[in-house]
Amino acid sequence: MTLPEEATLLRIIVEDSDRMEGKPLHEVIVTKAHEMGLAGASAFQGLMGFGAHSHIHKVQALRQSGHLPVAIEIVDAEERLRPFLPWLNENLKEGVATMQTVKVLHYRHRDE
């Protein structure tokens, strides 16, 4: 698969405690992106954050708060991301999702 030089970044931020069908929501989102054949998706754990409720959550010494941010980033051509958005809208009960145009510098894998 190739990506155009100008692609779209879909960023979704949820909490690490969010679940869907008993699984972490970020895992469900990345798995759905894979099933839909999108170019790539990654999930990143945040150390501290706040959202619509304005409560600051952060990593506590020796334990996690249970409400830390997880950012999922999916990069692909906008026309390939558009079919993913209705599913996301239906299943994202809390959090934020943004899209922005990005310039793709590299998208390659090692030959195995």
ABEGO torsion letter per residue (X at the ends): XBBBABBBBBBBBBBAABBBGGBBAAAAAAAAAAAAGBAEBBBBBBABBBBAAGBBBBBBBGBBAGABBBBBBBBBBAAAAAAAAAAAAAABABEBBBBBBBBBABBBBBBX
